[in-house]
């Protein structure tokens, strides 16, 4: 088994038995984390914003995945807080919807500028609370900034066509109106960017937004909302245009069942997304779902290995395998299987694992201890179903939620674990013989999000892009499965 390079642990050791009352143990109270206060954060933070800050629910402490130390706490929303926030948001919408779209775009532009001014410190918070490496944390904030720029352009392009009528002297005018209140539920893995994608476009269309982020990244939700609230306040606009309710499943359920929620956008697991969809559909509501992906890379015998190895590595290991577009299946033509596995395992051995703030670190921790357990369970299931661990497969002996990036070979394409989306850095490598069979294997999983093919055969590329090729929403050629383009379709 090949070794993995580990960076020295640079953060504080693991503490057990933390009490929320023991503020002195919080990272925010320590000098090296004083920068958190630049984002307006404190030891205990209100987790509800509807023009004013508050919250009367339970206090939840969030932890740094790199060392499992408590960062700070957030007072969650109660159901009463939620109802009050919806009321305020609906009132704010009446004002926002009357503002001309280009002027709404100007507000979104200012939000983008405000985020740009805080990009380094907010990116640091993403690394601290979510666990992704610093360059990815900053990149995620930059994505929100870029979406704001994109939305500003859209704000001057909202319009419908004028169509000829069957009636003499008449015309049909198609006019787009805002839906009203848009609920946005986001996941832990992209705690800034996904809200940005949803809110920036919803805002220029004249909608008010109500956000519930993941409970484990509540500080990020609070920090982002503070930045937006300042822009709204400076423009003498109601803060409830962009409301926040930090909370758990009870708040999410309330949003899904609430007839006052005109559109609900949910990003998360397929399992929870199905529950959300059913609750929204039961009231004949509208939903927008971005769920899981069991993404595959297919490599043919004519592929350029100089592209394949780094692409597969990045797609499988980036963000510690916690992207919805992470590559989880790698199909290799049987003639190149052993060669690619050997080269990929060698590349895995060079991945530097360590402190997310170390500029040399390429791979950070999983988000929670529960994620570590899921990783170990998946590795064990893979072994029981006939798989062989080429590299990785174990927990790293250091503070935090670190596991080894893992390659598993020898499984059949239809093994239950292969068809399961495990949010962890496990790559299942599988052999194939013919184009037709591997295209079918790509499509046989229930989660279809992103897919990728590596080949020089132009005819094969067009078959891959065509109706008998990939059934995924994102189809890549000679690039990895991960990533998104501003303004392009995603999902």
Residue pairs with C-beta under 8 A, 6 or more apart in sequence:
1 389
1 390
1 391
2 345
2 346
2 348
2 349
2 390
2 391
3 349
4 348
4 349
4 351
4 353
4 391
4 392
4 396
4 404
4 405
5 349
5 350
5 351
5 352
5 353
6 353
6 354
6 396
6 398
7 352
7 353
7 354
7 355
7 358
7 360
7 361
8 354
9 67
9 354
9 355
9 398
9 399
9 400
10 354
10 355
10 357
10 358
11 64
11 66
11 67
11 69
11 355
11 399
11 400
12 27
12 67
12 69
12 399
13 67
13 399
14 67
14 68
14 69
14 399
14 400
15 25
15 68
15 69
15 70
18 25
18 61
18 70
19 25
20 59
20 61
20 70
20 73
23 29
23 43
23 44
25 69
25 70
26 43
26 61
26 70
26 71
26 72
26 73
27 33
27 36
27 64
27 69
27 70
27 71
27 72
27 128
28 36
28 37
28 41
28 42
28 43
28 71
28 72
29 43
33 71
33 128
35 121
35 124
36 71
36 72
36 125
36 128
36 219
38 118
38 121
39 118
39 121
39 122
39 125
39 223
39 226
39 227
40 222
40 223
40 226
41 72
41 125
41 219
41 222
41 223
42 72
43 72
43 73
44 59
44 72
44 73
44 74
44 75
45 72
45 73
45 74
45 75
45 218
45 219
45 222
46 53
46 54
46 55
46 74
46 75
46 222
47 55
47 57
47 60
47 74
47 75
47 76
47 77
47 218
47 221
47 222
47 244
47 245
47 246
47 247
48 54
48 55
48 75
48 77
48 81
48 85
48 244
48 245
48 246
49 85
49 222
49 225
49 229
49 239
49 242
49 243
49 244
50 84
50 85
50 88
50 89
50 239
50 240
50 243
50 244
51 88
51 92
51 238
51 239
51 240
51 243
52 239
54 81
55 74
55 75
55 76
55 77
55 78
55 81
55 246
56 75
56 77
56 78
56 80
56 81
57 75
57 76
57 77
57 78
57 81
57 247
58 75
58 76
59 73
59 74
59 75
59 76
60 73
60 74
60 75
60 76
60 215
60 218
60 246
61 70
61 71
61 72
61 73
62 70
62 71
62 72
62 73
62 74
62 129
62 215
62 216
62 217
62 218
62 219
63 69
63 70
63 71
63 216
64 70
64 71
64 128
64 129
64 131
64 400
65 129
65 130
65 131
65 364
65 365
65 366
65 367
65 368
65 400
65 401
66 128
66 131
66 355
66 356
66 364
66 365
66 399
66 400
66 401
67 399
67 400
68 369
68 399
68 400
68 401
71 128
71 129
71 219
72 219
74 218
74 219
74 222
74 246
75 246
76 215
76 218
76 246
76 247
76 248
76 251
77 85
77 245
77 246
77 247
77 251
79 250
79 251
79 254
81 245
82 245
82 247
82 251
82 254
82 255
85 210
85 240
85 243
85 244
85 245
86 181
86 210
86 258
86 260
86 261
88 238
88 240
88 243
89 181
89 208
89 209
89 210
89 240
89 241
89 243
90 180
90 181
90 208
90 260
91 238
91 240
92 208
92 237
92 238
92 239
92 240
92 241
92 243
93 178
93 180
93 181
93 207
93 208
93 241
95 237
95 238
95 241
96 104
96 203
96 206
96 207
96 208
96 237
96 238
96 241
97 178
97 206
97 207
99 206
101 155
101 156
101 158
101 204
101 205
101 206
102 155
102 156
104 155
104 203
104 204
104 206
105 151
105 152
105 153
105 154
105 155
105 156
105 204
106 152
106 155
107 203
107 231
107 232
107 235
107 237
108 148
108 151
108 152
108 155
108 200
108 203
108 204
109 148
109 149
109 152
110 231
110 234
110 235
111 148
111 200
111 227
111 228
111 231
112 144
112 145
112 147
112 148
112 149
112 152
112 200
114 227
114 228
114 230
114 231
115 122
115 141
115 144
115 145
115 148
115 224
115 227
116 145
118 141
118 227
119 138
119 141
119 142
119 145
120 138
122 137
122 141
122 192
122 220
122 223
122 224
122 227
123 134
123 137
123 138
123 139
123 140
123 141
124 134
124 137
124 357
125 137
125 219
125 220
125 223
126 132
126 136
126 137
126 138
126 140
126 141
126 191
126 192
126 220
127 133
127 134
127 136
127 137
127 356
127 357
127 364
128 356
129 191
129 216
129 217
129 219
129 220
130 137
130 188
130 189
130 191
130 217
130 220
130 367
131 320
131 356
131 364
131 365
131 366
131 367
131 401
132 140
132 189
132 319
132 320
132 322
132 356
132 364
133 356
133 361
133 362
133 363
133 364
134 356
134 357
134 359
134 361
135 359
136 318
136 319
137 356
140 190
140 191
140 192
140 193
141 192
141 193
143 192
143 193
143 196
143 197
143 484
143 486
144 192
144 193
144 195
144 196
144 200
144 224
145 196
146 486
147 193
147 196
147 197
147 200
147 201
147 486
148 196
148 200
149 486
150 200
150 486
150 487
151 200
151 201
151 203
151 204
152 204
154 201
154 204
155 204
158 176
158 204
158 205
159 176
160 173
160 174
160 175
160 176
161 174
162 171
162 172
162 173
162 174
163 171
163 172
163 173
163 174
164 171
164 172
165 171
165 172
176 205
177 206
178 205
178 206
178 207
179 205
179 207
179 262
179 263
179 286
180 207
180 208
180 262
180 263
181 207
181 208
181 209
181 210
181 260
181 261
181 262
181 263
182 198
182 199
182 202
182 207
182 208
182 209
182 210
182 261
182 262
182 263
182 264
182 265
183 209
183 210
183 211
183 212
183 255
183 258
183 261
183 263
183 264
183 265
184 195
184 198
184 199
184 202
184 209
184 210
184 211
184 212
184 265
185 211
185 212
185 213
185 252
185 255
185 264
185 265
185 266
185 267
185 268
185 276
186 194
186 195
186 198
186 211
186 212
186 213
186 214
186 267
186 268
187 194
187 214
187 267
187 268
187 269
188 214
188 216
188 217
188 367
189 319
189 322
189 323
189 324
189 367
189 423
190 267
190 323
191 213
191 214
191 217
191 220
191 221
192 220
192 224
194 267
194 290
195 211
195 213
195 221
195 224
197 490
198 209
198 265
198 288
199 209
199 211
199 242
202 209
203 209
203 241
203 242
207 262
207 263
208 240
208 241
208 242
208 243
209 241
209 242
209 243
210 243
210 244
210 245
210 255
210 261
211 221
211 225
211 242
211 243
211 244
211 245
212 244
212 245
212 246
212 247
212 251
212 252
212 255
213 220
213 221
213 244
213 246
215 246
215 247
215 248
216 367
216 368
218 246
221 244
221 246
222 244
222 246
225 242
225 244
228 242
229 239
229 242
232 238
232 239
232 241
232 242
233 239
245 251
252 276
253 279
255 261
255 264
256 264
256 266
256 275
256 276
256 279
256 280
257 279
257 282
257 283
259 283
259 285
261 285
262 285
262 286
263 285
263 286
263 287
263 288
264 276
264 280
264 285
264 286
264 287
264 288
265 287
265 288
265 289
265 290
266 272
266 273
266 276
266 277
266 287
266 288
266 289
266 290
267 289
267 290
267 291
267 324
268 276
268 291
269 291
269 292
270 291
270 292
270 421
270 446
270 447
273 289
273 291
273 292
276 287
276 289
277 287
277 289
280 286
280 287
281 287
290 324
290 490
290 491
291 324
291 447
291 449
292 324
292 421
292 447
292 449
293 324
293 325
293 326
293 421
293 447
293 448
293 449
293 450
293 472
293 481
294 328
294 329
294 419
294 420
294 421
294 445
294 446
294 447
294 448
294 449
295 315
295 325
295 326
295 327
295 328
295 329
295 449
295 450
295 451
295 452
295 472
295 481
295 482
296 327
296 328
296 329
296 330
296 331
296 441
296 442
296 451
296 452
296 481
297 311
297 312
297 315
297 327
297 329
297 330
297 331
297 451
297 452
297 453
297 454
297 480
297 481
298 331
298 432
298 438
298 439
298 442
298 451
298 452
298 453
298 454
299 308
299 312
299 330
299 331
299 332
299 333
299 336
299 340
299 454
299 455
300 333
300 435
300 453
300 454
300 455
300 457
300 460
301 333
301 335
301 336
302 455
302 456
302 457
303 336
303 454
303 455
303 456
303 478
304 454
304 456
304 478
305 339
305 340
305 343
307 454
307 478
307 479
308 340
308 454
309 340
309 343
309 344
309 347
310 347
311 452
311 454
311 478
311 479
311 480
312 327
312 330
312 340
312 344
312 427
312 480
313 344
313 347
313 348
313 351
314 480
314 482
315 325
315 326
315 327
315 452
315 480
315 481
315 482
316 326
316 327
316 328
316 330
316 405
316 425
316 427
317 348
317 351
317 362
317 363
317 405
317 425
318 326
318 482
319 326
320 363
320 364
320 365
320 366
320 403
320 405
320 424
320 425
321 328
321 405
321 422
321 423
321 424
321 425
321 426
322 366
322 367
322 371
322 423
322 424
323 482
324 449
325 449
325 450
325 474
325 481
325 482
325 483
325 484
326 423
326 425
326 481
326 482
327 427
327 452
327 480
327 481
327 482
328 421
328 422
328 426
328 427
328 428
329 418
329 427
329 428
329 430
329 442
329 445
330 340
330 344
330 427
330 428
330 429
330 430
331 413
331 430
331 431
331 432
331 438
331 441
331 442
332 340
332 341
332 429
332 430
332 431
332 432
333 431
333 432
333 433
334 431
334 432
334 433
337 429
337 431
340 429
341 390
341 407
341 409
341 429
344 407
344 429
345 390
345 391
345 407
348 391
348 392
348 405
348 407
349 391
351 362
351 363
351 405
352 358
352 360
352 361
352 362
352 363
353 361
353 362
353 363
353 364
353 396
353 402
353 404
354 360
354 361
354 364
355 361
355 364
356 364
356 365
363 405
363 425
364 402
365 400
365 401
365 402
366 372
366 375
366 401
366 402
366 403
366 424
367 401
368 401
369 401
371 401
371 423
371 424
372 395
372 401
372 403
374 422
374 423
374 424
375 395
375 403
375 406
375 422
375 424
375 425
375 426
376 395
376 403
378 417
378 420
378 422
378 424
378 426
379 389
379 393
379 406
379 408
379 426
381 416
381 417
382 389
382 408
382 411
382 415
382 417
382 426
382 428
383 389
385 411
385 415
385 416
385 417
386 410
386 411
386 412
386 415
387 408
387 409
387 410
387 411
387 415
387 417
387 428
388 408
388 409
388 410
389 406
389 407
389 408
390 407
390 408
390 409
390 429
391 404
391 405
391 406
391 407
392 403
392 404
392 405
392 406
392 407
392 425
392 426
393 404
393 406
393 408
394 403
394 404
395 402
395 403
395 404
396 402
396 403
396 404
403 424
403 425
404 425
405 425
405 427
406 424
406 425
406 426
406 427
407 427
407 429
408 426
408 427
408 428
408 429
409 428
409 429
409 430
411 417
411 418
411 428
411 430
412 418
412 430
413 430
413 432
413 441
413 444
414 441
414 444
415 428
417 428
418 428
418 430
419 444
419 445
419 446
421 447
430 441
432 438
432 441
435 460
435 463
439 463
439 464
439 468
439 469
439 470
442 451
442 470
442 471
442 472
443 470
443 471
448 471
448 472
448 473
449 472
449 473
449 474
449 491
450 472
450 473
450 474
450 475
450 476
450 481
450 482
451 470
451 472
451 474
451 475
451 476
451 481
452 475
452 476
452 477
452 478
452 479
452 480
452 481
453 460
453 461
453 464
453 470
453 475
453 476
453 477
453 478
454 478
455 461
455 477
455 478
461 477
463 469
464 470
464 475
464 477
465 475
465 477
469 475
473 489
473 490
473 491
474 481
474 489
474 490
474 491
484 490
